[in-house]
């Protein structure tokens, strides 16, 4: 099955001292490049959702889509863009700040999506749900756009209103997300040891 992916890099970067998260270096490589390297073998199309530094994001060689809603409305706006522009029926959404995402993320999510006849499969690990790591069918787009039009922004609340399933991954570090420069330094120290 062909799968599109959207890498969510559209945030304000308030906790990264104003630097776009995806462009912060980890071991000399931008976070988004780590994510691309992990996800490229798993999908057939990559899109990037970014609202700032678009020329720099375009330099990674993939289409860059800016939010159509104003005021940085969050990951669901990026998901809506992805569902609108994806070539394929299935869309993976992933954040730009999780450089260790699982190399079996797509296969795990897709298997569960099919087995449960769900429209959205969401990653979880050790009793923690990771809503922005999700695989969904394009048929959820009208529901998502309606939810956004009502001013709603909570990812998990919308997802759970769909035909929803969770997929457990047993890797503690796979879903590390780096919200601050200190988080990046910490992970870099861990990886260097």
Buried (B, 14 or more C-beta within 10 A) or exposed (E): EEBBBBBBBBBBBEBBEEBBBBBBEBEEEBBBBBBBEBBEEBBBBBBBBBBBBBEBBEEBEBEBBBBEBEEBBBBBBBBBBBBBBBEBEBBBBBBBBBBBBBEEBBEBBBEBBEEBEBBBBBBBBEEEBBBBBBBBBBEBBEEBBEBBEEEBBEBBEBBBEBBBBBBEBEBEBBBBBBBBEEBBEEBBEEEEE
